[in-house]
Amino acid sequence: MMKHARLLSLALLGCSFLVLAASLHAQPISSLELFTHAADYDGQNVIYEGEAIGDIMIRGPYAWVNVSDGEGAIGIWMQKEFASSIVYSGSYKSRGDWLEIKGVFHNACPQHGGELDIHAESIRKIRTGREISEKLNVSKRNMAFVLLGVLCLVWILKQLNHK
Protein backbone atom coordinates (compact mmCIF):
# COMPACT_ATOMS: atom_id res chain seq x y z
CA MET A 1 0.00 0.00 0.00
CA MET A 2 2.83 2.39 0.89
CA LYS A 3 4.54 1.59 -2.40
CA HIS A 4 1.40 2.61 -4.37
CA ALA A 5 1.11 5.86 -2.42
CA ARG A 6 4.73 6.71 -3.21
CA LEU A 7 4.25 5.94 -6.91
CA LEU A 8 1.09 8.05 -6.96
CA SER A 9 2.94 10.93 -5.25
CA LEU A 10 5.78 10.73 -7.76
CA ALA A 11 3.33 10.63 -10.67
CA LEU A 12 1.49 13.70 -9.35
CA LEU A 13 4.77 15.51 -8.78
CA GLY A 14 5.89 14.70 -12.32
CA CYS A 15 2.59 15.93 -13.77
CA SER A 16 2.81 19.17 -11.79
CA PHE A 17 6.31 19.80 -13.19
CA LEU A 18 5.01 19.23 -16.72
CA VAL A 19 2.13 21.67 -16.17
CA LEU A 20 4.50 24.22 -14.66
CA ALA A 21 6.94 23.87 -17.58
CA ALA A 22 4.12 24.28 -20.11
CA SER A 23 2.83 27.41 -18.37
CA LEU A 24 6.33 28.91 -18.26
CA HIS A 25 6.73 28.55 -22.02
CA ALA A 26 6.06 32.08 -23.20
CA GLN A 27 3.49 32.56 -25.92
CA PRO A 28 4.14 34.86 -28.87
CA ILE A 29 2.61 38.30 -28.64
CA SER A 30 0.69 39.81 -31.57
CA SER A 31 1.64 43.02 -33.34
CA LEU A 32 -1.79 44.42 -32.45
CA GLU A 33 -1.06 43.83 -28.75
CA LEU A 34 2.36 45.48 -29.11
CA PHE A 35 0.91 48.49 -30.97
CA THR A 36 -1.97 48.90 -28.50
CA HIS A 37 0.15 48.58 -25.34
CA ALA A 38 3.51 49.76 -26.65
CA ALA A 39 4.39 51.76 -23.52
CA ASP A 40 3.77 48.71 -21.31
CA TYR A 41 6.09 46.49 -23.37
CA ASP A 42 8.81 49.12 -23.93
CA GLY A 43 12.20 47.64 -22.98
CA GLN A 44 10.68 44.21 -22.27
CA ASN A 45 11.76 40.87 -23.70
CA VAL A 46 9.06 39.60 -26.07
CA ILE A 47 8.44 36.69 -28.39
CA TYR A 48 6.96 37.62 -31.75
CA GLU A 49 6.07 35.33 -34.67
CA GLY A 50 5.42 36.18 -38.27
CA GLU A 51 6.30 35.98 -41.93
CA ALA A 52 9.45 37.69 -43.19
CA ILE A 53 8.23 40.19 -45.81
CA GLY A 54 9.79 42.63 -48.24
CA ASP A 55 13.47 43.24 -48.74
CA ILE A 56 16.13 42.26 -46.23
CA MET A 57 18.20 45.40 -45.68
CA ILE A 58 21.80 44.71 -44.65
CA ARG A 59 23.41 47.46 -42.56
CA GLY A 60 27.00 46.46 -41.81
CA PRO A 61 27.00 43.57 -39.31
CA TYR A 62 23.21 43.95 -38.82
CA ALA A 63 20.06 43.78 -40.92
CA TRP A 64 16.49 45.05 -40.94
CA VAL A 65 13.73 42.55 -41.68
CA ASN A 66 10.03 43.36 -41.61
CA VAL A 67 7.96 40.58 -40.05
CA SER A 68 4.16 40.40 -40.35
CA ASP A 69 1.87 38.29 -38.20
CA GLY A 70 -1.15 39.06 -40.40
CA GLU A 71 -2.38 41.89 -38.18
CA GLY A 72 0.57 44.20 -38.67
CA ALA A 73 4.28 44.30 -39.41
CA ILE A 74 7.19 45.17 -37.13
CA GLY A 75 10.75 46.01 -38.08
CA ILE A 76 13.23 43.55 -36.60
CA TRP A 77 16.86 44.63 -36.04
CA MET A 78 19.02 41.51 -36.13
CA GLN A 79 22.52 40.25 -36.63
CA LYS A 80 23.41 39.74 -40.27
CA GLU A 81 23.92 36.00 -39.59
CA PHE A 82 20.28 35.70 -38.47
CA ALA A 83 19.11 37.36 -41.70
CA SER A 84 21.23 35.01 -43.82
CA SER A 85 19.10 32.08 -42.62
CA ILE A 86 16.00 33.61 -44.26
CA VAL A 87 15.49 31.90 -47.61
CA TYR A 88 12.12 33.33 -48.67
CA SER A 89 10.82 36.81 -48.02
CA GLY A 90 7.12 37.39 -48.65
CA SER A 91 6.12 39.19 -51.84
CA TYR A 92 3.75 38.67 -54.75
CA LYS A 93 5.99 35.85 -55.94
CA SER A 94 6.65 34.03 -52.67
CA ARG A 95 5.40 33.24 -49.20
CA GLY A 96 8.06 34.24 -46.67
CA ASP A 97 9.72 32.12 -44.00
CA TRP A 98 7.73 32.03 -40.73
CA LEU A 99 9.99 33.14 -37.87
CA GLU A 100 9.94 33.21 -34.10
CA ILE A 101 11.83 36.24 -32.80
CA LYS A 102 12.92 36.61 -29.20
CA GLY A 103 14.18 40.08 -28.40
CA VAL A 104 13.73 43.45 -26.77
CA PHE A 105 10.76 45.57 -27.84
CA HIS A 106 11.25 49.32 -28.23
CA ASN A 107 8.28 51.66 -28.41
CA ALA A 108 10.50 54.53 -29.57
CA CYS A 109 13.98 53.15 -30.19
CA PRO A 110 16.63 55.82 -29.47
CA GLN A 111 19.13 53.96 -31.67
CA HIS A 112 16.80 54.03 -34.70
CA GLY A 113 15.27 57.50 -34.71
CA GLY A 114 12.37 56.80 -32.38
CA GLU A 115 10.93 53.95 -34.46
CA LEU A 116 8.97 51.06 -32.96
CA ASP A 117 11.07 47.91 -33.36
CA ILE A 118 12.34 44.68 -31.84
CA HIS A 119 16.06 44.01 -31.38
CA ALA A 120 16.36 40.27 -31.96
CA GLU A 121 18.41 38.21 -29.55
CA SER A 122 17.52 34.92 -31.23
CA ILE A 123 15.61 33.80 -34.28
CA ARG A 124 14.10 30.41 -35.03
CA LYS A 125 12.63 29.45 -38.36
CA ILE A 126 9.32 27.71 -37.71
CA ARG A 127 8.64 26.88 -41.35
CA THR A 128 10.26 27.65 -44.65
CA GLY A 129 8.44 29.79 -47.18
CA ARG A 130 7.86 28.87 -50.80
CA GLU A 131 7.49 30.31 -54.25
CA ILE A 132 3.98 31.07 -55.43
CA SER A 133 3.16 30.15 -59.00
CA GLU A 134 0.28 32.02 -60.53
CA LYS A 135 -1.91 30.19 -62.98
CA LEU A 136 -3.28 31.92 -66.05
CA ASN A 137 -7.00 32.62 -65.72
CA VAL A 138 -8.22 31.44 -69.14
CA SER A 139 -11.65 33.06 -68.86
CA LYS A 140 -10.08 36.48 -68.14
CA ARG A 141 -7.73 36.06 -71.09
CA ASN A 142 -10.62 35.15 -73.39
CA MET A 143 -12.68 38.11 -72.16
CA ALA A 144 -9.72 40.43 -72.84
CA PHE A 145 -9.54 39.16 -76.44
CA VAL A 146 -13.29 39.66 -76.91
CA LEU A 147 -13.10 43.20 -75.55
CA LEU A 148 -10.09 43.93 -77.76
CA GLY A 149 -12.08 42.73 -80.79
CA VAL A 150 -15.05 44.93 -79.83
CA LEU A 151 -12.71 47.92 -79.37
CA CYS A 152 -11.16 47.33 -82.82
CA LEU A 153 -14.63 47.03 -84.40
CA VAL A 154 -15.78 50.31 -82.77
CA TRP A 155 -12.60 52.06 -83.97
CA ILE A 156 -13.06 50.79 -87.54
CA LEU A 157 -16.73 51.87 -87.59
CA LYS A 158 -15.77 55.29 -86.26
CA GLN A 159 -13.13 55.68 -88.99
CA LEU A 160 -15.68 54.71 -91.65
CA ASN A 161 -18.19 57.29 -90.31
CA HIS A 162 -15.62 60.11 -90.62
CA LYS A 163 -15.23 59.47 -94.38
C-alpha positions in Angstrom: 0.0 0.0 0.0 2.8 2.4 0.9 4.5 1.6 -2.4 1.4 2.6 -4.4 1.1 5.9 -2.4 4.7 6.7 -3.2 4.2 5.9 -6.9 1.1 8.1 -7.0 2.9 10.9 -5.3 5.8 10.7 -7.8 3.3 10.6 -10.7 1.5 13.7 -9.4 4.8 15.5 -8.8 5.9 14.7 -12.3 2.6 15.9 -13.8 2.8 19.2 -11.8 6.3 19.8 -13.2 5.0 19.2 -16.7 2.1 21.7 -16.2 4.5 24.2 -14.7 6.9 23.9 -17.6 4.1 24.3 -20.1 2.8 27.4 -18.4 6.3 28.9 -18.3 6.7 28.6 -22.0 6.1 32.1 -23.2 3.5 32.6 -25.9 4.1 34.9 -28.9 2.6 38.3 -28.6 0.7 39.8 -31.6 1.6 43.0 -33.3 -1.8 44.4 -32.4 -1.1 43.8 -28.7 2.4 45.5 -29.1 0.9 48.5 -31.0 -2.0 48.9 -28.5 0.2 48.6 -25.3 3.5 49.8 -26.6 4.4 51.8 -23.5 3.8 48.7 -21.3 6.1 46.5 -23.4 8.8 49.1 -23.9 12.2 47.6 -23.0 10.7 44.2 -22.3 11.8 40.9 -23.7 9.1 39.6 -26.1 8.4 36.7 -28.4 7.0 37.6 -31.8 6.1 35.3 -34.7 5.4 36.2 -38.3 6.3 36.0 -41.9 9.5 37.7 -43.2 8.2 40.2 -45.8 9.8 42.6 -48.2 13.5 43.2 -48.7 16.1 42.3 -46.2 18.2 45.4 -45.7 21.8 44.7 -44.7 23.4 47.5 -42.6 27.0 46.5 -41.8 27.0 43.6 -39.3 23.2 44.0 -38.8 20.1 43.8 -40.9 16.5 45.0 -40.9 13.7 42.5 -41.7 10.0 43.4 -41.6 8.0 40.6 -40.1 4.2 40.4 -40.3 1.9 38.3 -38.2 -1.1 39.1 -40.4 -2.4 41.9 -38.2 0.6 44.2 -38.7 4.3 44.3 -39.4 7.2 45.2 -37.1 10.8 46.0 -38.1 13.2 43.6 -36.6 16.9 44.6 -36.0 19.0 41.5 -36.1 22.5 40.3 -36.6 23.4 39.7 -40.3 23.9 36.0 -39.6 20.3 35.7 -38.5 19.1 37.4 -41.7 21.2 35.0 -43.8 19.1 32.1 -42.6 16.0 33.6 -44.3 15.5 31.9 -47.6 12.1 33.3 -48.7 10.8 36.8 -48.0 7.1 37.4 -48.6 6.1 39.2 -51.8 3.7 38.7 -54.7 6.0 35.8 -55.9 6.7 34.0 -52.7 5.4 33.2 -49.2 8.1 34.2 -46.7 9.7 32.1 -44.0 7.7 32.0 -40.7 10.0 33.1 -37.9 9.9 33.2 -34.1 11.8 36.2 -32.8 12.9 36.6 -29.2 14.2 40.1 -28.4 13.7 43.4 -26.8 10.8 45.6 -27.8 11.2 49.3 -28.2 8.3 51.7 -28.4 10.5 54.5 -29.6 14.0 53.1 -30.2 16.6 55.8 -29.5 19.1 54.0 -31.7 16.8 54.0 -34.7 15.3 57.5 -34.7 12.4 56.8 -32.4 10.9 54.0 -34.5 9.0 51.1 -33.0 11.1 47.9 -33.4 12.3 44.7 -31.8 16.1 44.0 -31.4 16.4 40.3 -32.0 18.4 38.2 -29.5 17.5 34.9 -31.2 15.6 33.8 -34.3 14.1 30.4 -35.0 12.6 29.4 -38.4 9.3 27.7 -37.7 8.6 26.9 -41.3 10.3 27.7 -44.7 8.4 29.8 -47.2 7.9 28.9 -50.8 7.5 30.3 -54.2 4.0 31.1 -55.4 3.2 30.1 -59.0 0.3 32.0 -60.5 -1.9 30.2 -63.0 -3.3 31.9 -66.0 -7.0 32.6 -65.7 -8.2 31.4 -69.1 -11.7 33.1 -68.9 -10.1 36.5 -68.1 -7.7 36.1 -71.1 -10.6 35.2 -73.4 -12.7 38.1 -72.2 -9.7 40.4 -72.8 -9.5 39.2 -76.4 -13.3 39.7 -76.9 -13.1 43.2 -75.5 -10.1 43.9 -77.8 -12.1 42.7 -80.8 -15.0 44.9 -79.8 -12.7 47.9 -79.4 -11.2 47.3 -82.8 -14.6 47.0 -84.4 -15.8 50.3 -82.8 -12.6 52.1 -84.0 -13.1 50.8 -87.5 -16.7 51.9 -87.6 -15.8 55.3 -86.3 -13.1 55.7 -89.0 -15.7 54.7 -91.7 -18.2 57.3 -90.3 -15.6 60.1 -90.6 -15.2 59.5 -94.4 
